[in-house]
Amino acid sequence: MRTSLTPAPSSFASSGSPASAIHAVETESGTVTVFDAAAVLTQPHRTTHTWKTFAADTIATFKLRVTTLVMMTAWAGYYLGATRSGINSFNPTLLDTLIGVALVSCGASALNQAEERRTDALMIRTAKRPLATGRLSLGYGIFIGMLAIVAGSLWLVARTNLITGTLTLLTAVTYVGIYTPLKRFTSMATFVGAFPGAMPPLIGWTAARGTIEWPAVALFAILFVWQFPHFMSIAWLYREDYARAGIRMLPVVQPDGWSTAAEALVYAILMIPVSLAPYYLHMAGKIYWVSALLLGLLYLAYTIRFTRITKSSANQSRLYARALLKVSVTYLPLLLAVLMLNATRRN
């Protein structure tokens, strides 16, 4: 897909209204779609909400796919922590943990969309979000976001332990209060955002064990490092969108692709020793060690292929980025699944 801007997008006018930005988007099949970001931003709020559409729009602000991934990694952390303690991981505390983590994740997503409603409206892939279009009001987005975060954090404190509730709240604050606004100023926001992104398995571990231990740090490290090739592939795929919205992702700041490819490659190499750490911390056996090594080499191979974006055509570089993205979202659940299946008990 190629995107041309006519004219180049301008900053918001002093009154708060966006300058006109018409975008002709040509897909790989040759179809041209005209996208008017200014029209999206200035359209009136929809007043014909039914309960069904209102509920659907509210749920859309919670980014359920992201929340599902958060819950999955938190469950992995809880399972491994419970196994370490020699207790059954399928117990009421697991459910309480997942409820609290899901609430906070949903709340953080809603506040993220409230903060980014104007930039979302300038990006084709996010322009139809409820807060970006005005189908839901800013006040409502902030209200449900804050409510979910507070409720989820208090739930975790009451039903698990203080450290779990506190860590979950700090994760949301870092994501919403630091990472989200930082994206408009520096490409280092990706590094900052990797910290809250890596917290769910550590939170799951503390819910089961009540303390931060080296195995929990290893789980945190796995998710932290995994994110970079994953995010670089996304950033490259949607670099025109990010540029149009003024979000300073690495491919926007340095469009030649060299820095994007190099960062993805460095972390894909680092992923191999980091993913082997659970074995050396006696969290899992040799089956995990072999599986982690093979999966890491596969992830590295696709990342090496991704580095060819620097000397490829636009369409070809997108194919490399999309392939890496698909492998990244397959790699993580497979790695965690093997780790859980091959987990060892050690009090």
Helices and strands as residue ranges (DSSP letters): E 2-6, E 22-26, E 32-36, H 37-42, H 51-60, H 64-85, H 92-115, H 117-121, H 130-133, H 138-159, H 162-174, I 175-179, H 180-182, H 189-197, H 199-209, H 214-237, H 239-245, H 250-253, H 258-280, H 286-306, G 307-311, H 314-341
